[in-house]
Amino acid sequence: MAIPPPLLKFAGWDPMVEAIIGQVKTTFRWGLFDRKPLATWTCGRLTLLGDAAHPMLPHVGQGANQAIEDAVALATVLSQADRKSAPRALLIYEQLRRERTAGVQRMSRVSGARYDASSGDLHIRDRQLDAQRQERAWVWDYDADAEATAAAASL
């Protein structure tokens, strides 16, 4: 009996892995698409958040987290606004979040290239992977509520 093509790449792996992959009838690849940060997220009384504002590659696992941070920042800023100041509050939210999310997008691109390691010295790549905890601390140590509260003070 011929080995199904998807299983060939996993021959010799754990029998459970082989059994699961052996059930695969067809395989396909899906694209990972990236987009440069938008020039603006806000127009009058309308703004974007999450993937609508800043889709990112999955290589740092921050897409959902950035959407949650957006929501916290947006809610915090809007809680200090009234009907008249709402458009200004939305711009404050955008200013607060745009640079940070663009930085996380860049980090995800860099990490993707690092993980692929299709060229270059793997020892350098491994040292870079070892340094990720320090490299990403600015992402994990961020307090969206505190930053938004400070930014909303200008309303």
Secondary structure, 3 states (H helix, E strand, C coil): CCCCHHHHCCCCCCHHHHHHHHCCCCCCCCCCCCCCCCCCCEECCEECCHHHCCCCCHHHCCHHHHHHHHHHHHHHHHHCCCCCCHHHHHHHHHHHHHHHHHHHHHHHHHHHHHHHCCCCCHHHHHHHHHCHHHHCHHHHCCCHHHHHHHHHCCC
